[in-house]
Amino acid sequence: MRWLMIISLLIVIPAPAANASCCACLPKGIKRSDIVSRLGFKPGMNKGKQTITVEEKLATLKARCRRGKLIDGSGKQIYFYQLTGCWGNPPTDYQEILDKQNTELIRLRKRYTVIEMTCMTSAEPIQ
C-alpha cells in the first residue's frame, strides 16, 4: 500500500521545467522551443517523445541567469554550439569540417558547459 502511494505521487509530479528567468538571457537566435537533440527513432514506432528542446535541456542542467549570462547548476557558463553534418550528399571535405568541429568542441568544453544543437531542426524523422 505504501509503495502504491509513493508511485502514484511520482506520476502526479510534473517533470522539472526550466526557470523562466533562465530563458531571459538566452543568446540571440536561440529559442526555448529550439530542438537540441533527437532521440533514437525506429520506423513504425513513432509514439512518444522524440526530441529534447532548449527549455528541457536547461531544466536538466539547472540553468539560471547570473549577471546577464546563462550558467548551469555548478556555476559554469552555458554555450550553445550549432553542429554541422546533416548533408544529403556530403561535401568532398566533410571529414575536415567534422574534425575542425570536434577540435573546437573540445576547446569549448574546457571553459563552458556546451549544449550541442542538432543540425536536424525538424521534429519529423528523416524517412
Secondary structure, DSSP 8 states (H G I E B T S, - for coil): -HHHHHHHHHHHS------TTGGGG--TT--TTSEEEE----TT---S--EEEHHHHHHHTT-EEETTEEE-TTS-BEEEEE-----SS--TTHHHHHHHHHHHHHHHHHHSEEEEE-S---SS---
